[in-house]
Each structure stands twice: as structure tokens, then as C-alpha cells.
Amino acid sequence: MGGRKRQYLENFLLADAVQKAVMRSLKCTAAEVEHECREWFRTASDRDGGRKKRTAKISDEPSQ
């Protein structure tokens, strides 16, 4: 079925650099950094509540 193949965060060189920098500055584990990155990317499509605003706008419109 359509769509692009999923790209994994672990495959990017930048991900390793970010992980090491965060771990060094915040004294956290690799698992914690990975979890937070996954959550951040999972909700990236709804930054600033865009999806919530669109849903509210559609439900407020009168049906024809």
C-alpha cells in the first residue's frame, strides 16, 4: 500500500550526535533520550494543536 518506507531514528548520524549531547548535558540514559525523541516525532504532525483546531472547526460548522 502507498506511502514511503519508514525511516528509523537510529539510522541517522545526527541522532547519535544529539543523543550524546543530551546525555552529557542532562545526565540521562540513552533509553530516556530515545523515548523522548520518539514521543516528540510521534506528535510532530500536531504541533501547536493544529489537529485539535481543525477538528473543532469541522465540528462547529453546520451540516448541510
N, C-alpha and C positions, 0 to 999 in steps of 0.2 A: 504494500500500500504506500501511497505517496509520502512525501516528506524527506527530509535529509537524515542521514545516519547520525546517530547520537555521538557527540564528541565528549570525551571524558576529561575532567579537570586534571587528572594525574598525567595526561599525555602532553601537557603544555609546560615548556621550560619556565614560563613566567610563574606558574603555580608553585613551583619549587622555591623560587626566589621569594615570593610573597609569604609562603608558609614559614620559611626560615626567618624572615624579618619579623613576622608577627610573634613567632615562638621566642625569639631573642628579646623583643621589647616587652611582651606581656607575660612571659614566663608561663606559657600554657603548652599543652601537649599537641602533637600532630593530629590526633583524633579530634580534639576540640576545634582546631583550625579548620579541618576538613568538614566537620559538621556545620559550622557557621557559614562556610563558603557555599555548601550545598543549599542551605536554607536561603541564603542571600540570592543565589541564582534561581532557585525554585520560585521565589516570589518576585523576580525581576520584572516580569511582564505586567505586574500590577503596582509598579512604583507610584507613589503619590496617590494611591487609591483610585486609579483610573478605571479599573474594572468595576469597583463599587459605584462610582459616579455614573458610569454607563448603564449599569443595571438599574439604579434608582431612576435615571432619566427615562428609560424604557417603560418601567412600571408606572411612572407618573403620567405618561401620555394616555389619552383616552383611546379605547379601541374603536375601530370603525365597523 
